[in-house]
Amino acid sequence: MNTLAIKFDDHAVDVSFTKTSLHFVLADGREISAPLEWFPRLRDASDAERKDWRFIGNGMGIH
C-alpha cells in the first residue's frame, strides 16, 4: 500500500485585522480568516492594541 504524504509549511508569516476579522497568511501561501466575534478580547481591543502583536513558537501562534 502506498500513501501520499503532503507536508504543509503551516506557520504564520503575517497577521492583520479588519473591523470584523482576524486574518493569517501562512508560509505556504494559504490564508485563514476568522470573525473577531470568536475572540472577544481582540474584538474589544483598540486598533493600537491590535497592532501590538508578536509571533510565538516560530509562527505557530501570536501574542
Secondary structure as a PSIPRED ss2 file (coil, helix, strand):
# PSIPRED VFORMAT (PSIPRED V4.0)

   1 M C   1.000  0.000  0.000
   2 N C   1.000  0.000  0.000
   3 T C   1.000  0.000  0.000
   4 L C   1.000  0.000  0.000
   5 A C   1.000  0.000  0.000
   6 I C   1.000  0.000  0.000
   7 K C   1.000  0.000  0.000
   8 F C   1.000  0.000  0.000
   9 D C   1.000  0.000  0.000
  10 D C   1.000  0.000  0.000
  11 H C   1.000  0.000  0.000
  12 A E   0.000  0.000  1.000
  13 V E   0.000  0.000  1.000
  14 D E   0.000  0.000  1.000
  15 V E   0.000  0.000  1.000
  16 S E   0.000  0.000  1.000
  17 F E   0.000  0.000  1.000
  18 T C   1.000  0.000  0.000
  19 K C   1.000  0.000  0.000
  20 T C   1.000  0.000  0.000
  21 S E   0.000  0.000  1.000
  22 L E   0.000  0.000  1.000
  23 H E   0.000  0.000  1.000
  24 F E   0.000  0.000  1.000
  25 V E   0.000  0.000  1.000
  26 L E   0.000  0.000  1.000
  27 A C   1.000  0.000  0.000
  28 D C   1.000  0.000  0.000
  29 G C   1.000  0.000  0.000
  30 R C   1.000  0.000  0.000
  31 E E   0.000  0.000  1.000
  32 I E   0.000  0.000  1.000
  33 S E   0.000  0.000  1.000
  34 A E   0.000  0.000  1.000
  35 P E   0.000  0.000  1.000
  36 L H   0.000  1.000  0.000
  37 E H   0.000  1.000  0.000
  38 W H   0.000  1.000  0.000
  39 F C   1.000  0.000  0.000
  40 P H   0.000  1.000  0.000
  41 R H   0.000  1.000  0.000
  42 L H   0.000  1.000  0.000
  43 R H   0.000  1.000  0.000
  44 D C   1.000  0.000  0.000
  45 A C   1.000  0.000  0.000
  46 S C   1.000  0.000  0.000
  47 D H   0.000  1.000  0.000
  48 A H   0.000  1.000  0.000
  49 E H   0.000  1.000  0.000
  50 R H   0.000  1.000  0.000
  51 K H   0.000  1.000  0.000
  52 D C   1.000  0.000  0.000
  53 W C   1.000  0.000  0.000
  54 R C   1.000  0.000  0.000
  55 F E   0.000  0.000  1.000
  56 I E   0.000  0.000  1.000
  57 G C   1.000  0.000  0.000
  58 N C   1.000  0.000  0.000
  59 G C   1.000  0.000  0.000
  60 M C   1.000  0.000  0.000
  61 G E   0.000  0.000  1.000
  62 I E   0.000  0.000  1.000
  63 H C   1.000  0.000  0.000
